[in-house]
Amino acid sequence: MYRSEDEKLTDVMIGEAVLTLLKSDKPVSSNALIAQLELMAADADDEAKVSVIRKAITEVRNGMVAARKRVQADGTERDKNTHRMNSDGPPDGSKKH
């Protein structure tokens, strides 16, 4: 709720890039979004707008890094867990209920 004007403008630039991709029937991915933002930065005539677009690119890249870390962490957590469901059946001498 207490976002700076710069953060709001960054979100607007990301939104404009996403809408451009959608309108042109291009796939929406992080890489496509970065490419679109770079095109927008090249076409921008105002240095302040270029600065906001560069911040948007950084935000998307940071999101990609965070997503990779989450996926890696999920994989290591999954490896640590024991798998209780198997086809071995109950251990010998144990009751079913």
TORLO-175350 format. One record per residue (C-alpha): chain; x, y, z; residue in three letters. Coordinates in pm, 1 decimal, always signed. Example, Ala and Ser with C-alpha at 12.3 -4.5 7.8 and 13.67 -1.06 7.14 Angstrom:
<lotis>
<loti><cadena>A</cadena><px>+1230.0</px><py>-450.0</py><pz>+780.0</pz><residuo>ALA</residuo></loti>
<loti><cadena>A</cadena><px>+1367.0</px><py>-106.0</py><pz>+714.0</pz><residuo>SER</residuo></loti>
</lotis>
This chain:
<lotis>
<loti><cadena>A</cadena><px>+0.0</px><py>+0.0</py><pz>+0.0</pz><residuo>MET</residuo></loti>
<loti><cadena>A</cadena><px>+285.4</px><py>+237.5</py><pz>+75.9</pz><residuo>TYR</residuo></loti>
<loti><cadena>A</cadena><px>+456.6</px><py>+207.2</py><pz>-259.9</pz><residuo>ARG</residuo></loti>
<loti><cadena>A</cadena><px>+667.0</px><py>+484.6</py><pz>-403.6</pz><residuo>SER</residuo></loti>
<loti><cadena>A</cadena><px>+575.0</px><py>+655.4</py><pz>-727.3</pz><residuo>GLU</residuo></loti>
<loti><cadena>A</cadena><px>+877.5</px><py>+489.3</py><pz>-887.4</pz><residuo>ASP</residuo></loti>
<loti><cadena>A</cadena><px>+749.0</px><py>+142.7</py><pz>-792.5</pz><residuo>GLU</residuo></loti>
<loti><cadena>A</cadena><px>+405.6</px><py>+223.8</py><pz>-931.5</pz><residuo>LYS</residuo></loti>
<loti><cadena>A</cadena><px>+555.7</px><py>+341.7</py><pz>-1261.2</pz><residuo>LEU</residuo></loti>
<loti><cadena>A</cadena><px>+765.0</px><py>+25.4</py><pz>-1278.7</pz><residuo>THR</residuo></loti>
<loti><cadena>A</cadena><px>+448.9</px><py>-183.8</py><pz>-1244.5</pz><residuo>ASP</residuo></loti>
<loti><cadena>A</cadena><px>+280.9</px><py>+24.9</py><pz>-1515.2</pz><residuo>VAL</residuo></loti>
<loti><cadena>A</cadena><px>+572.1</px><py>-38.3</py><pz>-1754.1</pz><residuo>MET</residuo></loti>
<loti><cadena>A</cadena><px>+558.4</px><py>-412.4</py><pz>-1687.0</pz><residuo>ILE</residuo></loti>
<loti><cadena>A</cadena><px>+183.2</px><py>-404.5</py><pz>-1748.0</pz><residuo>GLY</residuo></loti>
<loti><cadena>A</cadena><px>+225.9</px><py>-216.3</py><pz>-2076.4</pz><residuo>GLU</residuo></loti>
<loti><cadena>A</cadena><px>+485.9</px><py>-468.7</py><pz>-2191.7</pz><residuo>ALA</residuo></loti>
<loti><cadena>A</cadena><px>+256.1</px><py>-760.8</py><pz>-2103.6</pz><residuo>VAL</residuo></loti>
<loti><cadena>A</cadena><px>-35.8</px><py>-600.0</py><pz>-2288.7</pz><residuo>LEU</residuo></loti>
<loti><cadena>A</cadena><px>+183.1</px><py>-542.6</py><pz>-2595.4</pz><residuo>THR</residuo></loti>
<loti><cadena>A</cadena><px>+283.2</px><py>-910.1</py><pz>-2594.4</pz><residuo>LEU</residuo></loti>
<loti><cadena>A</cadena><px>-77.9</px><py>-1021.4</py><pz>-2555.2</pz><residuo>LEU</residuo></loti>
<loti><cadena>A</cadena><px>-207.3</px><py>-792.8</py><pz>-2831.3</pz><residuo>LYS</residuo></loti>
<loti><cadena>A</cadena><px>+56.0</px><py>-922.6</py><pz>-3071.6</pz><residuo>SER</residuo></loti>
<loti><cadena>A</cadena><px>-26.8</px><py>-1287.9</py><pz>-2986.7</pz><residuo>ASP</residuo></loti>
<loti><cadena>A</cadena><px>+326.8</px><py>-1348.3</py><pz>-2861.9</pz><residuo>LYS</residuo></loti>
<loti><cadena>A</cadena><px>+395.3</px><py>-1585.3</py><pz>-2573.0</pz><residuo>PRO</residuo></loti>
<loti><cadena>A</cadena><px>+419.9</px><py>-1416.6</py><pz>-2235.1</pz><residuo>VAL</residuo></loti>
<loti><cadena>A</cadena><px>+727.7</px><py>-1531.3</py><pz>-2046.6</pz><residuo>SER</residuo></loti>
<loti><cadena>A</cadena><px>+992.3</px><py>-1361.4</py><pz>-1839.1</pz><residuo>SER</residuo></loti>
<loti><cadena>A</cadena><px>+1235.3</px><py>-1359.2</py><pz>-2131.7</pz><residuo>ASN</residuo></loti>
<loti><cadena>A</cadena><px>+974.0</px><py>-1223.0</py><pz>-2372.0</pz><residuo>ALA</residuo></loti>
<loti><cadena>A</cadena><px>+880.4</px><py>-959.4</py><pz>-2116.1</pz><residuo>LEU</residuo></loti>
<loti><cadena>A</cadena><px>+1243.0</px><py>-848.8</py><pz>-2078.4</pz><residuo>ILE</residuo></loti>
<loti><cadena>A</cadena><px>+1282.8</px><py>-832.4</py><pz>-2456.6</pz><residuo>ALA</residuo></loti>
<loti><cadena>A</cadena><px>+967.6</px><py>-619.5</py><pz>-2486.1</pz><residuo>GLN</residuo></loti>
<loti><cadena>A</cadena><px>+1082.7</px><py>-387.0</py><pz>-2208.8</pz><residuo>LEU</residuo></loti>
<loti><cadena>A</cadena><px>+1418.0</px><py>-346.9</py><pz>-2383.7</pz><residuo>GLU</residuo></loti>
<loti><cadena>A</cadena><px>+1236.1</px><py>-249.9</py><pz>-2704.8</pz><residuo>LEU</residuo></loti>
<loti><cadena>A</cadena><px>+1031.8</px><py>+0.2</py><pz>-2507.9</pz><residuo>MET</residuo></loti>
<loti><cadena>A</cadena><px>+1348.6</px><py>+146.6</py><pz>-2355.6</pz><residuo>ALA</residuo></loti>
<loti><cadena>A</cadena><px>+1507.5</px><py>+181.4</py><pz>-2699.6</pz><residuo>ALA</residuo></loti>
<loti><cadena>A</cadena><px>+1198.7</px><py>+363.8</py><pz>-2829.6</pz><residuo>ASP</residuo></loti>
<loti><cadena>A</cadena><px>+1159.3</px><py>+591.1</py><pz>-2526.0</pz><residuo>ALA</residuo></loti>
<loti><cadena>A</cadena><px>+1254.1</px><py>+954.9</py><pz>-2577.2</pz><residuo>ASP</residuo></loti>
<loti><cadena>A</cadena><px>+1249.6</px><py>+1053.6</py><pz>-2211.0</pz><residuo>ASP</residuo></loti>
<loti><cadena>A</cadena><px>+1545.1</px><py>+958.7</py><pz>-1989.9</pz><residuo>GLU</residuo></loti>
<loti><cadena>A</cadena><px>+1318.8</px><py>+927.9</py><pz>-1685.0</pz><residuo>ALA</residuo></loti>
<loti><cadena>A</cadena><px>+1100.5</px><py>+675.9</py><pz>-1869.2</pz><residuo>LYS</residuo></loti>
<loti><cadena>A</cadena><px>+1410.1</px><py>+478.3</py><pz>-1974.5</pz><residuo>VAL</residuo></loti>
<loti><cadena>A</cadena><px>+1519.0</px><py>+470.2</py><pz>-1611.2</pz><residuo>SER</residuo></loti>
<loti><cadena>A</cadena><px>+1181.1</px><py>+333.3</py><pz>-1499.0</pz><residuo>VAL</residuo></loti>
<loti><cadena>A</cadena><px>+1189.1</px><py>+70.2</py><pz>-1774.1</pz><residuo>ILE</residuo></loti>
<loti><cadena>A</cadena><px>+1539.9</px><py>-35.5</py><pz>-1666.6</pz><residuo>ARG</residuo></loti>
<loti><cadena>A</cadena><px>+1409.7</px><py>-77.9</py><pz>-1311.4</pz><residuo>LYS</residuo></loti>
<loti><cadena>A</cadena><px>+1123.8</px><py>-288.4</py><pz>-1448.3</pz><residuo>ALA</residuo></loti>
<loti><cadena>A</cadena><px>+1374.8</px><py>-510.5</py><pz>-1630.2</pz><residuo>ILE</residuo></loti>
<loti><cadena>A</cadena><px>+1570.7</px><py>-551.2</py><pz>-1306.7</pz><residuo>THR</residuo></loti>
<loti><cadena>A</cadena><px>+1251.4</px><py>-641.0</py><pz>-1119.8</pz><residuo>GLU</residuo></loti>
<loti><cadena>A</cadena><px>+1160.2</px><py>-909.4</py><pz>-1374.8</pz><residuo>VAL</residuo></loti>
<loti><cadena>A</cadena><px>+1513.2</px><py>-1053.0</py><pz>-1361.5</pz><residuo>ARG</residuo></loti>
<loti><cadena>A</cadena><px>+1502.8</px><py>-1058.3</py><pz>-981.2</pz><residuo>ASN</residuo></loti>
<loti><cadena>A</cadena><px>+1172.7</px><py>-1243.0</py><pz>-1001.4</pz><residuo>GLY</residuo></loti>
<loti><cadena>A</cadena><px>+1331.3</px><py>-1501.3</py><pz>-1231.6</pz><residuo>MET</residuo></loti>
<loti><cadena>A</cadena><px>+1617.0</px><py>-1557.6</py><pz>-985.3</pz><residuo>VAL</residuo></loti>
<loti><cadena>A</cadena><px>+1375.7</px><py>-1589.9</py><pz>-694.7</pz><residuo>ALA</residuo></loti>
<loti><cadena>A</cadena><px>+1165.8</px><py>-1841.0</py><pz>-889.4</pz><residuo>ALA</residuo></loti>
<loti><cadena>A</cadena><px>+1473.7</px><py>-2050.8</py><pz>-967.7</pz><residuo>ARG</residuo></loti>
<loti><cadena>A</cadena><px>+1572.0</px><py>-2053.2</py><pz>-602.2</pz><residuo>LYS</residuo></loti>
<loti><cadena>A</cadena><px>+1220.7</px><py>-2162.6</py><pz>-502.8</pz><residuo>ARG</residuo></loti>
<loti><cadena>A</cadena><px>+1226.5</px><py>-2447.1</py><pz>-753.3</pz><residuo>VAL</residuo></loti>
<loti><cadena>A</cadena><px>+1569.0</px><py>-2559.8</py><pz>-632.4</pz><residuo>GLN</residuo></loti>
<loti><cadena>A</cadena><px>+1458.5</px><py>-2540.9</py><pz>-269.1</pz><residuo>ALA</residuo></loti>
<loti><cadena>A</cadena><px>+1146.0</px><py>-2742.8</py><pz>-348.5</pz><residuo>ASP</residuo></loti>
<loti><cadena>A</cadena><px>+1359.9</px><py>-3008.3</py><pz>-513.5</pz><residuo>GLY</residuo></loti>
<loti><cadena>A</cadena><px>+1594.5</px><py>-3041.2</py><pz>-217.5</pz><residuo>THR</residuo></loti>
<loti><cadena>A</cadena><px>+1302.9</px><py>-3053.9</py><pz>+26.1</pz><residuo>GLU</residuo></loti>
<loti><cadena>A</cadena><px>+1140.1</px><py>-3323.4</py><pz>-183.1</pz><residuo>ARG</residuo></loti>
<loti><cadena>A</cadena><px>+1463.3</px><py>-3525.9</py><pz>-173.2</pz><residuo>ASP</residuo></loti>
<loti><cadena>A</cadena><px>+1478.1</px><py>-3501.9</py><pz>+207.5</pz><residuo>LYS</residuo></loti>
<loti><cadena>A</cadena><px>+1125.4</px><py>-3634.1</py><pz>+258.7</pz><residuo>ASN</residuo></loti>
<loti><cadena>A</cadena><px>+1072.5</px><py>-4004.6</py><pz>+299.9</pz><residuo>THR</residuo></loti>
<loti><cadena>A</cadena><px>+816.6</px><py>-4152.8</py><pz>+71.0</pz><residuo>HIS</residuo></loti>
<loti><cadena>A</cadena><px>+558.4</px><py>-4338.2</py><pz>+272.7</pz><residuo>ARG</residuo></loti>
<loti><cadena>A</cadena><px>+358.9</px><py>-4469.1</py><pz>-15.3</pz><residuo>MET</residuo></loti>
<loti><cadena>A</cadena><px>+515.3</px><py>-4778.1</py><pz>-161.6</pz><residuo>ASN</residuo></loti>
<loti><cadena>A</cadena><px>+409.6</px><py>-5122.9</py><pz>-269.1</pz><residuo>SER</residuo></loti>
<loti><cadena>A</cadena><px>+592.7</px><py>-5307.7</py><pz>+8.2</pz><residuo>ASP</residuo></loti>
<loti><cadena>A</cadena><px>+285.1</px><py>-5334.3</py><pz>+229.1</pz><residuo>GLY</residuo></loti>
<loti><cadena>A</cadena><px>+289.8</px><py>-5312.7</py><pz>+609.3</pz><residuo>PRO</residuo></loti>
<loti><cadena>A</cadena><px>+597.5</px><py>-5427.1</py><pz>+799.7</pz><residuo>PRO</residuo></loti>
<loti><cadena>A</cadena><px>+590.2</px><py>-5784.2</py><pz>+934.4</pz><residuo>ASP</residuo></loti>
<loti><cadena>A</cadena><px>+411.9</px><py>-5820.6</py><pz>+1263.3</pz><residuo>GLY</residuo></loti>
<loti><cadena>A</cadena><px>+223.0</px><py>-5492.8</py><pz>+1235.8</pz><residuo>SER</residuo></loti>
<loti><cadena>A</cadena><px>-150.0</px><py>-5457.2</py><pz>+1251.9</pz><residuo>LYS</residuo></loti>
<loti><cadena>A</cadena><px>-343.9</px><py>-5316.5</py><pz>+962.9</pz><residuo>LYS</residuo></loti>
<loti><cadena>A</cadena><px>-567.2</px><py>-5094.4</py><pz>+1180.0</pz><residuo>HIS</residuo></loti>
</lotis>
